[in-house]
Amino acid sequence: MSRSEGSAAPVLVRLDDVSKRFPGVVAVSGVHLDVRAGEVHVLAGENGAGKSTLMKLVAQVEEPSSGTVEVDGRPVSYRGPAAARRLGISMVHQEFALAPDLSVAENLFIGHEPGSAGWISRSAEREQARALLKRVGLHVDPARPVGKLSTAQQQRVELAKALAVEAKLLILDEPTATLTEQETAELFGIVRELTAAGIGVLYISHRLDEIFEIGDRVTVLRDGEVVATRPVAELDESRLVALMVGRDVQNLYPRTYTDPGEVRLRVRGLSRGAAVRDVSFEVRAGEIVGMAGLVGAGRTELARSVFGAEPPDSGSVELDGRELKIRGPADAIAAGIGYLTESRKSDGLALQLGVDKNITLAKLPMMGGLIDLGAERRVAQRERDRLRIRVPNIGRPVQALSGGNQQKVVLARWLQTEAEVLLFDEPGRGMDVGAKSEMFGQLDALAVDGKAVVLISSYLPELLNMCDRILVLREGRITGELERAEFSEERIVALATGAREDQ
């Protein structure tokens, strides 16, 4: 479907004056929205604007407090996600819902296995799985355990799983968050094939370039209300950002370039199995050094080794010329090293604890051998205000926050430790443009203050705009180092893939 043809396409799902209220919070209010066959309809807005809640209302993960939801022109009552899937609505969450120990085929058909008389036909399951996998461009054995697949392959399994229930509407929540540029391009190719077949897509992304590349229409939410619905072709980046945040964002990547000082962090000959192989690098005071590479190149494993989360087999780590003995994260934190993890939910947050407890987790305020609860509240309130974490009560469990606000909580933890070396692993993931600008402003402030900052990102604009130098990794080794004057996406991709730049 071309963008100009969207208005003639049938409406798959319509929300009429839909609201959702939680105790003390109105998540969405009076929303009018429709998604048409064959279009990519993007939901845009800041963290906490109501995008994820709205998706959950469409997928019947949540029940509306008021308003009407129509599917194929008929009002539907809340019956839960299984009922939504029977209506042809499938949602692919940002955090994959896959059983790693089950096979690909078993994951695709959980709850609706092919067979008869109570018996599951594994042969039919594998045959149908092959057809679905072919549709999403994934060529793997259906009998292979999902846990053995790469992140990008698991993403495609999630897409195939959604199509297994003959989806009419596919809901994608930050689907490219863990994908490389090439994998993102391949995903977009699949999305275009699906929309060409008449499937509608409701899509969340914080990456502006993605919205303009893949979107047909965009609905902007702010504070739970629809600000505007427009054809993407009628907008430019600055206008879209202004709609999202309600103000002009002057600089998405604020960076103050100064001459770097003495070496703060020195890593020599670090190795850990096949993931990290004889890696050496330095980061100077006031410097932001980027790490680029494909998924699986060893960037995260390198950061975790420096931090002691996965102690290296060999090599050394020095801070200000002093060799450190890091046996675990506690030693790294005590030495002045902080690590904002890539996987905030599994490694970065205590989801059941409050925002205040999570912020002070790495540096507890103590008095007389006990936690100073008053000081803890003051620290948490200060960091909440500084980073504009959207939470009415700092004691609220962090699992109740949006993904971007959860990321801010992890960032707040390391800012308040006053660490001398900060390792940021995909810090912009799941953050809206306003929050991302503020967060990168904090990284810039750390560098100006003389800290040594390492920035790992799969999103090249972040590295190209924020870094003084970029190290490129492939298969556990550093394959190149680029100074600012040498920066280009083509050079980074060539070093990351081993391809020649003139090909």
C-alpha positions in Angstrom: 0.0 0.0 0.0 1.4 3.4 -0.9 1.1 6.2 1.7 -1.4 8.1 -0.5 -3.7 5.0 -0.6 -4.0 4.7 3.2 -7.3 6.6 3.5 -9.1 4.1 1.2 -8.0 1.0 3.1 -10.4 -0.7 5.5 -10.1 0.1 9.2 -8.9 -3.0 11.2 -9.1 -1.5 14.7 -10.7 1.7 16.0 -10.5 3.2 19.5 -13.2 5.7 20.3 -12.8 7.9 23.4 -10.7 5.2 25.2 -9.2 5.9 28.6 -7.3 3.9 31.1 -6.9 4.8 34.7 -4.6 3.2 37.3 -4.7 4.1 41.0 -3.5 7.7 41.1 -2.6 7.8 37.4 -4.5 8.4 34.2 -2.4 6.6 31.7 -4.4 7.4 28.6 -7.4 9.8 28.3 -10.0 10.1 25.6 -8.0 8.5 22.8 -9.3 8.3 19.3 -7.2 6.1 17.0 -7.7 3.8 14.0 -5.3 1.4 12.2 -5.9 0.5 8.6 -5.1 -2.6 6.6 -1.7 -2.4 4.9 -0.3 0.6 6.8 2.4 1.1 9.4 0.8 3.4 12.0 3.5 4.7 14.4 2.8 5.7 18.0 5.3 8.4 19.1 5.8 10.4 22.3 7.9 10.7 25.3 8.4 8.0 27.9 5.3 7.8 30.0 3.1 9.4 27.3 0.9 6.3 27.2 2.2 4.5 24.1 2.7 1.1 25.7 -0.6 1.3 27.6 -2.4 2.1 24.4 -0.8 -0.9 22.7 -1.8 -3.1 25.6 -5.4 -1.9 25.3 -5.5 -2.8 21.6 -4.0 -6.3 22.4 -6.4 -6.8 25.4 -3.5 -7.1 27.8 -5.3 -4.3 29.7 -9.0 -3.5 30.0 -10.1 0.1 29.1 -11.6 2.1 32.0 -14.0 3.7 29.4 -14.5 4.1 25.7 -15.1 1.6 22.9 -12.8 -0.7 20.9 -13.9 -1.9 17.5 -12.4 -4.7 15.5 -13.5 -5.0 11.8 -16.2 -2.5 12.6 -17.7 -4.4 15.5 -17.4 -3.4 19.2 -15.5 -5.9 21.2 -15.5 -6.6 24.9 -12.4 -7.2 27.0 -11.6 -10.9 27.0 -7.8 -11.0 27.4 -4.9 -11.5 25.0 -6.0 -14.9 23.8 -9.3 -13.5 22.6 -7.4 -10.7 20.9 -5.3 -13.2 19.0 -8.4 -15.0 17.9 -9.6 -11.7 16.5 -6.3 -11.5 14.5 -4.4 -9.1 16.8 -0.8 -10.1 17.8 1.7 -8.2 19.9 5.5 -8.6 19.8 6.8 -7.1 23.1 10.1 -5.4 23.4 11.1 -8.1 25.9 10.7 -11.3 24.0 8.1 -13.9 25.3 9.9 -17.0 24.2 10.7 -20.2 26.1 14.5 -20.7 25.5 14.6 -24.4 26.2 11.8 -25.2 23.7 12.3 -25.6 20.0 11.5 -22.9 17.5 8.5 -24.9 16.3 7.2 -25.5 19.8 7.5 -21.7 20.6 5.5 -20.9 17.4 2.5 -23.0 18.4 2.3 -22.8 22.2 -1.4 -23.1 23.1 -2.6 -24.0 19.6 -0.5 -27.0 18.5 -1.5 -28.8 15.4 -3.0 -32.3 15.8 -6.2 -34.1 16.6 -8.0 -36.0 19.3 -5.7 -34.5 21.9 -2.5 -35.6 20.2 0.1 -33.1 19.0 1.5 -33.8 15.5 5.1 -32.8 15.7 5.7 -33.4 12.0 2.8 -31.1 11.1 4.2 -28.6 13.6 7.6 -28.6 12.0 6.1 -28.4 8.5 3.9 -25.4 9.4 6.9 -23.8 11.3 9.1 -24.0 8.1 6.4 -22.1 6.1 6.1 -19.4 8.8 9.9 -19.0 9.2 10.3 -18.7 5.4 7.7 -15.9 5.5 9.9 -13.9 7.9 13.2 -14.8 6.2 14.6 -17.0 8.9 16.4 -20.2 7.7 16.9 -22.3 10.8 15.9 -25.8 11.8 12.5 -25.7 13.5 13.7 -28.3 16.0 16.5 -26.0 17.2 16.1 -24.6 20.8 15.2 -20.9 20.7 17.9 -20.2 23.3 20.5 -21.1 20.8 19.5 -18.3 18.4 20.8 -14.8 18.1 18.8 -11.8 19.2 17.9 -10.9 15.6 16.8 -14.5 15.0 14.7 -14.5 18.1 13.0 -11.3 16.9 12.0 -13.1 13.7 10.7 -16.1 15.7 8.5 -13.6 17.6 7.2 -12.3 14.2 6.5 -15.8 13.0 4.8 -16.6 16.3 2.5 -13.6 15.7 1.7 -14.7 12.2 1.0 -18.2 13.3 -2.4 -17.0 14.6 -3.2 -15.5 11.2 -2.7 -11.9 12.4 -4.5 -9.0 10.7 -2.9 -6.5 13.0 0.7 -6.8 14.2 1.8 -4.7 17.2 5.5 -4.0 17.4 7.0 -2.4 20.5 10.6 -1.1 19.8 11.3 -4.0 17.5 14.8 -2.7 16.5 16.0 -2.0 20.0 18.6 -4.8 20.0 19.2 -5.0 16.2 22.1 -3.8 14.1 21.6 -1.4 11.1 21.6 -4.4 8.7 19.3 -6.4 10.8 16.9 -3.4 11.1 16.9 -3.0 7.3 16.1 -6.7 6.9 13.2 -6.4 9.5 11.8 -3.4 7.6 11.8 -5.5 4.4 9.7 -8.1 6.2 7.3 -5.5 7.5 6.9 -4.1 4.0 6.0 -7.5 2.7 3.5 -8.0 5.4 1.8 -4.7 4.8 1.8 -5.4 1.1 -0.3 -8.5 2.0 -2.8 -6.3 3.8 -1.6 -6.7 7.4 -1.8 -3.6 9.5 1.1 -2.7 11.8 1.0 -0.6 15.0 4.6 0.4 15.7 6.4 2.1 18.6 9.9 3.6 18.0 11.9 6.3 19.6 14.2 6.4 16.6 13.1 9.3 14.4 14.8 8.0 11.2 12.8 4.8 11.6 9.5 6.6 11.8 10.2 8.4 8.5 11.6 5.3 6.8 8.8 2.8 7.7 5.8 4.8 8.8 2.7 5.8 6.8 0.9 7.7 9.6 2.0 8.7 13.1 -0.1 9.4 16.1 1.7 11.6 18.7 0.8 11.1 22.4 1.6 13.5 25.2 0.6 13.0 28.8 -1.8 10.2 27.8 -3.7 12.3 25.2 -3.5 12.3 21.4 -1.8 15.5 20.3 -2.0 14.8 16.5 -2.4 12.1 13.9 -0.7 13.0 10.6 0.6 11.3 7.5 4.4 10.9 8.0 5.0 12.6 4.6 3.5 15.8 6.0 6.1 16.1 8.8 9.8 16.7 9.2 12.0 15.8 12.1 11.8 19.1 14.0 8.0 19.3 13.7 7.6 15.7 14.9 9.9 16.4 17.9 8.1 19.5 18.8 4.7 17.6 18.8 6.2 14.9 21.0 7.8 17.0 23.7 5.8 20.2 23.5 8.9 22.3 23.0 11.8 22.6 20.6 14.8 20.3 21.4 17.7 22.4 20.3 20.3 19.6 20.3 19.6 15.9 20.5 23.3 15.1 21.0 24.8 17.9 23.2 28.6 17.6 23.3 31.3 19.9 24.6 34.6 19.0 22.9 37.7 19.7 24.9 41.2 18.4 24.8 41.3 15.2 26.8 43.6 14.9 29.8 45.6 12.1 31.2 44.7 8.4 30.8 42.2 7.4 33.4 41.3 3.9 32.3 43.8 1.6 30.7 42.9 -2.0 29.7 45.7 -4.3 28.6 45.5 -7.7 26.9 42.0 -8.5 28.3 40.7 -11.9 27.3 37.7 -14.1 28.3 37.1 -17.2 26.3 36.2 -16.6 22.7 34.1 -13.5 23.5 37.0 -11.1 24.3 40.4 -11.8 22.7 43.5 -9.8 23.7 41.8 -6.4 23.9 43.7 -3.3 24.8 42.5 0.3 24.9 42.7 3.6 26.9 40.2 6.3 27.9 41.4 9.7 28.9 40.0 12.2 31.3 37.2 14.2 29.6 36.9 11.7 26.8 33.9 9.7 25.5 35.1 6.6 23.7 32.6 4.7 21.6 32.4 1.0 21.0 30.8 -0.2 17.7 30.2 -3.6 16.3 27.6 -6.1 15.3 25.6 -8.0 17.9 27.9 -10.7 19.3 31.1 -8.7 18.5 32.1 -8.8 22.2 31.3 -5.2 23.2 29.0 -6.1 26.1 31.3 -9.0 27.2 34.3 -6.6 27.3 32.4 -4.1 29.5 31.3 -6.8 31.8 34.8 -8.1 32.1 36.2 -4.6 33.0 33.4 -4.3 35.6 34.0 -7.8 37.0 30.6 -9.2 36.2 32.4 -11.8 34.0 36.0 -11.8 35.3 38.6 -12.1 32.5 40.9 -15.0 32.0 43.8 -12.7 31.5 44.8 -9.1 31.2 44.8 -6.1 33.4 42.7 -3.0 34.2 44.2 0.2 35.5 42.6 3.3 36.9 44.8 6.4 37.1 47.9 4.3 36.7 47.0 1.9 39.5 46.3 -1.8 38.6 43.0 -3.0 40.0 42.2 -6.3 41.5 38.6 -6.8 40.4 37.1 -10.1 41.5 33.5 -8.9 41.0 31.3 -5.9 40.6 31.7 -4.8 44.3 35.4 -4.4 43.7 34.8 -2.4 40.6 32.3 -0.1 42.3 34.6 0.4 45.2 37.5 1.3 42.8 35.3 3.9 41.1 33.9 2.1 38.0 30.2 2.1 37.1 28.4 0.0 34.5 25.0 0.8 33.1 24.0 -2.6 31.8 22.4 -3.4 28.4 19.7 -5.6 30.0 18.1 -3.3 32.6 15.3 -5.7 33.6 17.4 -8.8 34.1 20.7 -7.2 35.3 20.1 -3.6 36.1 17.0 -3.3 38.3 15.4 -4.9 41.3 12.0 -4.7 39.8 10.0 -5.3 43.0 11.8 -2.5 44.9 11.0 1.1 44.8 12.6 3.8 42.7 14.4 5.1 45.8 16.0 1.7 46.6 17.1 1.1 43.1 18.8 4.5 42.8 20.8 4.0 46.0 21.6 0.4 45.4 25.2 0.9 44.4 26.0 3.4 47.1 23.8 3.1 50.2 23.7 6.1 52.5 24.7 4.8 55.9 24.6 6.1 59.5 25.7 4.1 62.5 25.9 0.9 60.5 22.3 1.3 59.3 20.8 2.6 56.1 19.9 6.3 56.5 16.3 6.3 55.1 16.0 10.0 55.2 19.2 10.5 53.2 18.1 7.8 50.8 14.8 9.7 50.1 16.7 12.9 49.6 19.2 11.3 47.2 16.3 9.6 45.2 14.3 12.8 45.1 17.3 14.8 43.8 18.1 12.3 41.1 14.4 12.0 40.1 14.2 15.8 39.6 17.5 16.0 37.9 16.6 13.3 35.3 12.9 14.1 35.2 11.9 10.5 36.1 8.2 10.4 35.7 7.0 8.8 39.0 4.5 10.3 41.5 6.1 8.5 44.4 9.8 7.5 44.7 8.7 4.4 46.7 6.7 3.1 43.7 8.1 -0.3 42.4 10.3 0.3 39.5 8.5 -2.4 37.5 5.5 0.0 37.2 7.6 2.5 35.2 7.9 2.8 31.5 11.0 1.4 29.9 12.6 4.8 29.4 12.0 5.9 32.9 13.5 2.6 34.1 16.6 3.4 32.1 16.7 6.8 33.9 16.6 5.1 37.3 19.7 3.0 36.3 21.5 6.1 35.1 20.6 7.9 38.3 22.2 5.1 40.3 25.6 5.6 38.7 25.5 9.3 38.6 25.0 9.5 42.4 28.0 7.1 43.0 30.3 9.7 41.5 32.3 7.0 39.7 35.5 8.0 37.8 34.9 5.6 35.0 31.4 5.0 33.5 30.6 2.2 31.1 27.3 2.9 29.3 25.9 -0.1 27.4 23.1 0.9 25.0 22.0 3.8 27.3 19.6 5.3 24.7 17.6 2.1 24.2 13.9 2.7 24.8 14.3 6.5 25.5 12.3 9.2 23.7 14.0 12.1 22.0 13.6 14.5 24.9 14.9 12.0 27.5 17.7 11.0 25.3 18.8 14.6 24.8 18.8 15.0 28.6 20.7 11.7 29.1 23.4 12.5 26.6 23.7 15.9 28.3 24.5 14.1 31.5 27.2 12.0 29.6 28.6 15.2 28.3 28.7 16.7 31.8 30.5 13.7 33.1 33.2 14.1 30.4 33.5 17.9 31.1 34.0 16.9 34.8 37.0 14.8 33.8 35.4 11.4 34.0 36.3 8.6 31.5 33.2 7.5 29.6 32.8 4.4 27.4 29.6 4.4 25.2 28.5 1.2 23.6 25.7 1.6 21.0 24.3 -0.2 18.1 22.8 3.1 16.8 25.5 4.8 14.9 24.2 8.4 15.1 24.7 8.2 18.9 28.4 7.2 18.5 29.1 9.6 15.6 27.7 12.6 17.5 28.8 11.9 21.1 32.2 10.3 20.8 35.8 11.6 20.6 37.0 8.2 19.3 35.3 5.0 18.2 36.7 1.5 18.7 35.2 -1.1 16.3 35.0 -4.7 17.5 34.5 -7.9 15.5 34.6 -11.5 16.9 36.0 -10.3 20.2 38.8 -8.2 18.8 39.3 -4.5 18.1 39.6 -4.2 14.3 39.9 -0.5 14.1 40.1 2.9 16.0 38.7 6.0 14.4 39.4 9.6 15.4 36.6 12.2 15.0 38.0 13.4 11.6 37.8 9.8 10.3 34.2 9.1 11.5 31.7 7.7 8.9 29.0 5.1 9.0 30.7 3.3 6.0 34.0 3.0 7.7 32.4 1.6 10.9 30.3 -0.9 9.0 33.3 -2.0 7.0 35.4 -2.6 10.1 32.5 -4.3 11.9 31.8 -6.7 9.1 35.3 -7.2 7.6 34.1 -5.9 4.3 36.2 -3.6 2.1 35.0 0.0 2.1 35.1 0.3 -1.7 32.8 -2.6 -2.3 
